[in-house]
Amino acid sequence: MHITGLHHIAIIASDYARSRDFYHRVLGLDVIAENWREEKQSWKLDLALPGGGGIELFSFPAPPPRPTRPEACGLRHLALACADAAAMRERLQAEGVAVEPLRTDEYTGARFFFCADPDQLPIEFYQTGAEN
């Protein structure tokens, strides 16, 4: 058995329309499929991540809030690769997204920053490629 890659990440949204807009329009992820699941009273949106894999965005009636501080066990943040961290940060700011300052990874020299999705899931944008 060998793992061949990341298939998908599942995210549950408290406000489906707001999160759909963030991941599709603001981040620019392409919609693969969108389905209303009557039996669960839930939307399921499949979004493509560049380079393979995807994000499944779900809505459920009254999901509990995500624990944030102090940090809880489990998924800490979602990290997305980008070609230019400074440009991505500027694009998100132009969309009204609150972003943290641009930082440099002390071990790799790569530039990165964080923001949060509409439900406060931390998202890291990590610059990859020759130009860090």
N, C-alpha and C positions, 0 to 999 in steps of 0.2 A: 504494500500500500504506500502510495506517495501522494502527498498533497500537491496539487497542480496550480493552485492559486486561490485567491479570494473570490468567492462566488457573489455574495451580497451581504449587506448590512441592513438590519431591520430597525426602523425607528417608528415609535408610536407618537403621534402628534395630538396635542390637546385641541388645536384649532386646525383642522385639515386644510381648509382653503388657504390660510396664512402660511402654513408650512409647505404646501404644494407650490405656492408662489415663490417662496424663498428658494427651495431646491431647484425648481424648474426655471423660473424667470431670472431670479437674482444670480444663482450660481450657474445657470446655463446648462443644467443636465437634461438630456433628451428623455422624453417620455416613451417608454416601450409599450406599456399597457396600463389601463386604469379601469378598475372594476369595482362595482358596488356589490357587496356581499350581504344580501338581504338577511340571511340566517344569523349573521353576526352584527347587523346594523353597522357595517364597517366598510370604509373605502380601503382599497389596496392599490397603490400606485407604484409601478415598477419604473425606475429611472436608471439610465445607463451611465456608468462611470467610464470616462475615457481610459483606454488601455485594458478594458475588461472589467467584469464584475458590475455590481449595481447596488442601488439602494432601494429597499422596499419601504414605502411610507404608508403607515396604517393610521386609521382613525378607529377609536373604540369609544363607546359611551362612557363618560366619566373615568378616564384613566387616572390613577394616583399620580401626584407630582413626582418628578425625578429628584432624588436626593442629590444635593450639590456640596454644600459645605457643612461640616467637615466632609472631605471626600469619602465616599462610600466604596466598598468593594465592588468590583465589576468594571464595566467599560468606563474608562476615564475620559477619553475624547476620541473624536473622529479626525484623522489626519488625511488631508487631500494634497496631492502633489500639484504644484503649479510651476510654470516656466519662469515667472517673474513675481516674486512675493510683493514687491513694492507696488507694481501695477495692479495686482489683485486687490491689495489693501485699498488703493485709491478707488477702484471700481466699486467695492463694497461700501466705502464711505459715501460715494456719490448716490448710492441706493438708500442711504440713511441707516446703514448697519453700523452699530458701534463696534469698533475694532481696537485691539490692543496695539501698543507700539511695535514697530518692526524690531526683531531681535536677531542675533546671530548665534547659531548653535556652537557652543564652545568646543565641541569635539570634531564637528565636520566642517565648520565654517559656513554652513548653509544659512540663508536668511529665512525667517519664518515669523508668523504672527498668529494670534488667536482672535476669534469672534465667537458668538453663540448663535445657535439657531433660535427660532421663535419660542422654543421650550427650554432654552438655556443649556442645551447640549453643547459643550465646548467643541469648536471645530478649529483645527490647526491647518494652516496653509503653509506647506513646506516647499521651498524652492528646490527643484531638482535640475540636473543638467550641469553643463560645464561652467556656466556663469552663476556663481553664488555671490 
